[in-house]
Amino acid sequence: MVREVSESCIDSLLTEMVACYCNRFYANKPELAARRIEAIGYQVGHQLSERYTMDRPRFTDHLEAIKFICKDFWSELFKKQIDNLKTNHRGTFVLQDNKFRWLARMSIDPSTENVSPVEDITSPTAESKAAQAMSMHLYFPCGIIRGALSNLGIPCAVSADISNLPACSFVVRIKA
């Protein structure tokens, strides 16, 4: 029996989790909110990786594990494979998703509801606040990737880059 969760439930859960950690629990400490959101993602990724690799032999090298993340793991989570995988063959991998589902309904334009009448919507502070809010949503999937790879025996650091919504790149740096 396959158990699935509605995509809208996951979207709502992620949005609410980010809002709670950023606006309530760690309102004045965004770096702590980011670390906590990433830690939750790490736990989820670790457990999902355990579930999805239960009947597989262990991976022999880093590239094989990264390919598993790009194909099988990503397909289980997002019903599609990663669109592009790049590597420098020295421990850095870039996973490109051209239509990342968790960013598909977001916009980088700041909301006019939160802007005072004297503040220009295009001001750097309004744009940086919108970009920071957007980046907070990426700590969770970064944690998922890091947790999955950690479970596969690959210690790494994962960061995300938003190039053009809803495209997103995840940079995986394997620790020596």
MILUM-621122 format. One line per 10 residues: number of its first residue (from 1); their letters; for each residue x, y, z of N, C-alpha, C. Coordinates in steps of 0.2 Angstrom, whole numbers, plus 5000, padded with zeros to 4 digits. Each point is the difference from the previous one (the first is absolute). Example, Ala and Ser with C-alpha at 12.3 -4.5 7.8 and 13.67 -1.06 7.14 Angstrom:
1> AS> 5066/4972/5039/4996/5006/5000/5004/5006/5000 | 4998/5005/4996/5004/5006/5001/4996/5005/5003
***
This chain:
1> MVREVSESCI> 5004/4994/5000/4996/5006/5000/5004/5006/5000 | 4999/5005/4995/5004/5006/5000/4996/5005/5003 | 5003/5004/5005/4997/5005/5003/5003/5007/4997 | 4995/5004/4999/5002/5007/4997/4997/5005/5004 | 5003/5006/4999/4997/5006/5004/4998/5005/4994 | 4995/5004/5001/4998/5005/4995/5005/5005/4999 | 5001/5002/4994/5005/5005/4999/4998/5007/5003 | 4994/5001/5000/4998/5007/5004/5001/4999/5007 | 5000/4994/5003/5001/5000/5007/5007/5001/5002 | 5005/4997/4996/5007/5002/5000/5001/5007/5000
11> DSLLTEMVAC> 4997/5003/4994/5001/5007/4999/4998/5004/5006 | 4994/4999/5003/4998/5003/5006/5004/4999/5006 | 5002/4994/5001/5005/4998/5006/5006/5004/4999 | 5003/5000/4994/5007/5004/4999/4999/5007/5002 | 4995/5003/4997/4998/5007/5001/4999/5002/5007 | 4996/4996/5003/4999/5001/5008/5006/4999/5004 | 5004/4995/4998/5006/4999/5004/5005/5006/5000 | 5001/5002/4993/5004/5006/4999/4998/5006/5004 | 4993/5001/4999/4997/5006/5004/5001/5000/5007 | 4999/4994/5003/5000/4999/5007/5007/5002/5003
21> YCNRFYANKP> 5005/4996/4996/5007/5001/5003/5003/5007/4998 | 4998/5003/4995/5002/5007/4998/4997/5006/5004 | 4993/4999/5001/4996/5005/5003/4999/5000/5007 | 5000/4993/5003/4998/4999/5007/5006/4998/5004 | 5002/4994/4998/5005/4997/5005/5007/5004/5000 | 5002/5002/4994/5007/5003/4999/4999/5007/4996 | 4995/5004/5002/4999/5006/4996/5006/5005/4999 | 5004/5000/5005/5006/5005/5000/5006/4996/4998 | 5000/4994/4999/5006/4996/4998/4999/4995/4994 | 5000/5003/4994/4999/4996/4994/5005/4994/4999
31> ELAARRIEAI> 5006/5001/5002/5005/4995/5000/4998/4994/5004 | 4997/5001/5006/4998/4994/5004/4994/4997/4997 | 4995/5004/4997/4994/4997/4997/5002/4996/4994 | 5005/5002/4996/5003/4997/4994/5003/4993/5002 | 5004/5000/5005/5003/4994/5003/4995/4995/5002 | 4995/5002/5003/4995/4996/5003/4996/4997/4994 | 4998/5004/4995/4996/4997/4994/5004/4995/4997 | 5007/5002/4999/5004/4995/4996/5001/4993/5004 | 5000/5001/5007/5001/4994/5004/4993/4995/4999 | 4995/5003/5000/4994/4997/4999/5000/4996/4993
41> GYQVGHQLSE> 5002/5004/4995/5001/4997/4993/5005/4994/5001 | 5005/5001/5003/5005/4995/5001/4997/4993/5003 | 4996/5001/5005/4997/4994/5003/4995/4996/4995 | 4997/5004/4996/4995/4998/4995/5004/4996/4994 | 5005/5003/4998/5004/4997/4995/5004/4994/5002 | 5002/5000/5006/5004/4994/5003/4995/4994/5000 | 4994/5001/5002/4995/4995/5001/4997/4998/4993 | 4999/5005/4996/4998/4998/4993/5005/4996/4996 | 5006/5002/5001/5006/4996/4997/5000/4993/5002 | 4999/4999/5007/5000/4993/5003/4994/4996/4997
51> RYTMDRPRFT> 4995/5003/4999/4994/4997/4997/5001/4998/4993 | 5003/5005/4996/5000/4998/4992/5006/4996/4999 | 5005/4999/5004/5006/4996/4999/5000/4993/5003 | 4994/4999/5004/5000/4994/5004/5002/4993/4996 | 4997/5000/4994/5002/4994/4996/5005/5000/4995 | 5004/5005/5000/5006/5001/4996/5007/4999/5003 | 5004/4998/4996/5007/4999/5002/5003/5007/5001 | 5005/5000/5005/5003/5007/5001/5004/5003/4994 | 5000/5006/5000/5003/5004/4994/5008/4999/5001 | 5003/4999/4994/5007/5000/5000/5004/5006/5000
61> DHLEAIKFIC> 4997/5005/4997/5004/5007/5000/4995/5006/5000 | 5002/5006/5001/4996/5006/5001/4996/5001/4994 | 5002/4999/4994/4996/5002/4994/4994/4995/4999 | 5001/4994/5002/4995/4995/5000/4994/5002/5005 | 5002/5002/5006/4995/5003/5005/4997/5006/4998 | 5003/5005/4997/4998/5006/4997/4995/4999/4994 | 5001/4995/4996/4996/4998/4995/4993/4997/5003 | 5001/4996/5005/4994/4997/5003/4996/5006/5003 | 5003/5005/5003/4996/5006/5002/4996/5004/4995 | 5004/5000/4994/4997/5004/4994/4994/4996/4997
71> KDFWSELFKK> 5001/4994/5000/4995/4996/4996/4995/4997/5004 | 5001/4995/5004/4995/4996/5004/4998/5005/5006 | 5004/5002/5004/4998/5004/5006/4996/5006/4998 | 5002/5004/4995/4996/5006/4998/4994/4998/4997 | 5000/4995/4996/4993/4997/4997/4995/4998/5006 | 5003/4997/5005/4995/4999/5006/4997/5006/5003 | 5004/5005/5001/4998/5006/5003/4996/5005/4996 | 5002/5001/4994/4997/5005/4995/4997/4997/4994 | 5000/4994/4999/4997/4996/4994/5003/5002/4994 | 5007/5002/5000/5004/5002/4994/5007/4999/5002
81> QIDNLKTNHR> 5005/4999/4995/5007/5000/5002/5003/5007/5000 | 5006/5000/5002/5003/5007/5000/5001/5001/4993 | 5000/5006/4997/5001/5002/4993/5007/5000/4998 | 5005/5002/5004/5007/5000/4998/5004/4999/5006 | 5005/4996/4999/5005/4998/5005/5007/5002/4997 | 5004/5004/5004/5007/5002/4998/5004/4999/5006 | 5007/4998/4998/5005/4999/5005/5006/5003/4997 | 5005/5002/5005/5006/5001/4998/5005/4995/5002 | 4998/4994/5001/5003/4994/5002/5005/5000/5005 | 4999/5005/5005/5004/5001/5006/4996/5001/5006
91> GTFVLQDNKF> 4994/4997/5000/4996/5000/5005/4994/5005/5001 | 4999/5004/4994/4995/5005/5000/4995/4998/4994 | 4993/5000/5002/4995/4998/4995/4995/5005/5000 | 4997/5002/4995/4995/5005/4999/4994/4996/4997 | 4994/5000/5004/4994/4997/4998/4995/5005/4998 | 4998/5000/4994/4996/5006/4997/4993/4997/4999 | 4995/5003/5003/4993/4999/4999/4997/5006/4997 | 4998/5000/4994/4998/5005/4996/4992/5002/5002 | 4997/4996/5003/4993/5002/5003/4999/4996/5007 | 5004/5003/5005/5000/4997/5006/4993/5002/5003
101> RWLARMSIDP> 4996/4994/5002/4993/5000/5002/4999/5005/5006 | 5004/5000/5004/4999/5004/5006/5001/5008/4999 | 5003/5001/4995/5000/5008/4998/4996/5002/4994 | 4996/4995/4997/4996/5001/4994/4995/5006/5002 | 4997/5000/5006/4995/5005/5001/5002/5006/5003 | 5007/5001/5001/5002/5006/5003/5003/5005/4995 | 5000/5006/5003/5002/5006/4996/5005/5004/5004 | 5006/5002/4996/5005/5004/5004/4998/5007/5001 | 4994/5002/4997/4998/5007/5001/4997/5000/5007 | 5002/5006/5003/4997/5000/5007/4993/5002/5000
111> STENVSPVED> 4997/4998/5005/4992/5001/5001/4999/5008/5001 | 4995/5003/4997/4999/5007/5001/4996/5001/5007 | 4998/4994/5003/4996/5001/5006/5005/5002/5006 | 5006/4997/4999/5005/5002/5006/5004/5006/4999 | 4999/5004/4994/5004/5005/4999/4996/5007/5002 | 5004/5004/5004/4996/5006/5002/5000/5005/4993 | 4995/5005/5001/4999/5004/4994/5006/5004/4998 | 5005/5002/5004/5006/5004/4999/5005/4995/4997 | 5000/4994/5001/5005/4995/4998/4999/4998/4993 | 5005/5001/4996/5000/4998/4993/5000/4992/5000
121> ITSPTAESKA> 4996/4997/4996/4999/4993/4999/5007/4997/4997 | 5003/5004/4996/5006/4997/4997/5007/5002/5004 | 4999/5002/5006/5006/5002/5004/5003/4993/5002 | 5007/5001/5001/5004/4994/5001/4998/4996/5007 | 4997/5004/5005/4998/4997/5006/4994/4995/4999 | 4996/5003/4996/4994/4996/4999/5001/4994/4996 | 5005/5001/4995/5002/4994/4995/5004/4995/5005 | 5004/5002/5004/5004/4996/5004/4996/4996/5005 | 4995/5003/5003/4995/4997/5004/4997/4994/4996 | 4998/5002/4994/4996/4994/4996/5005/4995/4999
131> AQAMSMHLYF> 5006/5001/4998/5005/4995/4998/5002/4996/5006 | 5000/5003/5006/5002/4997/5006/4994/4995/5002 | 4994/5002/4999/4994/4996/5002/5000/4994/4995 | 5002/5001/4994/5000/4995/4995/5005/4995/5001 | 5006/5002/5002/5006/4996/5002/4998/4996/5006 | 4996/5002/5005/4998/4996/5006/4997/4994/4998 | 4996/5000/4994/4996/4994/4998/5005/4995/4997 | 5006/5002/4998/5005/4995/4997/5005/4997/5005 | 4999/5002/5007/5004/4996/5005/4998/4993/5001 | 4993/4999/4999/4997/4994/5001/5002/4995/4995
141> PCGIIRGALS> 5000/5001/4994/5002/4995/4995/5008/4999/5000 | 5004/5006/5002/5007/4999/5001/5001/4995/5005 | 4996/5000/5006/5001/4995/5005/4998/4993/4998 | 4995/5000/4996/4998/4993/4997/5005/4997/4996 | 5003/5004/4996/5006/4997/4996/5006/4998/5004 | 5002/5005/5005/5005/4998/5004/4999/4994/5005 | 4994/4999/5002/4998/4995/5004/5000/4993/4996 | 4998/5000/4994/5000/4994/4996/5007/4998/4998 | 5004/5005/4999/5007/4998/4998/5004/4998/5006 | 4998/5003/5006/5003/4998/5006/4999/4992/5002
151> NLGIPCAVSA> 4993/4999/4999/4998/4993/5001/5004/4995/4995 | 5002/5002/4994/5003/4996/4995/5008/5000/5002 | 5002/5003/5005/5007/5001/5002/5004/5005/4997 | 4997/5005/4998/5003/5006/4996/4999/5006/5004 | 5005/5002/5004/4999/5007/5004/5001/5005/4995 | 4996/5005/5000/5000/5006/4995/4997/5006/5003 | 5000/5005/4996/4997/5007/5002/4996/5001/4993 | 4994/5003/5001/4995/5001/4995/4998/5007/5000 | 5000/5004/4995/4997/5006/5000/4996/5001/4993 | 4996/5005/5000/4995/5001/4995/5001/5007/4997
161> DISNLPACSF> 4998/5000/4993/5001/5006/4997/4994/5001/4995 | 4996/5006/5001/4995/5001/4995/5002/5004/4995 | 5000/4998/4994/5002/5004/4994/4994/5003/4997 | 4995/4996/4998/4994/5003/4997/4994/4996/5002 | 4996/5003/5003/4994/4996/5003/4996/4996/4994 | 4998/4994/5001/5001/4996/5006/5006/4996/5000 | 5005/5001/4996/5006/4997/4999/5005/5000/5007 | 5003/4995/5002/5004/5000/5006/5006/4995/4999 | 5005/5002/5002/5006/4996/5000/5002/4998/5007 | 5002/4994/5001/5003/4998/5007/5007/4998/4999
171> VVRIKA> 5004/5003/5004/5007/4999/4999/5002/4995/5006 | 5003/4994/4998/5002/4995/5005/5008/5000/5000 | 5002/5001/5006/5008/5000/5001/5001/4995/5005 | 5004/4994/4997/5001/4995/5004/5006/5001/5004 | 5000/4999/5007/5005/5001/5005/5005/4994/4999 | 5007/5002/5000/5005/4995/4999/5001/4996/5007
***
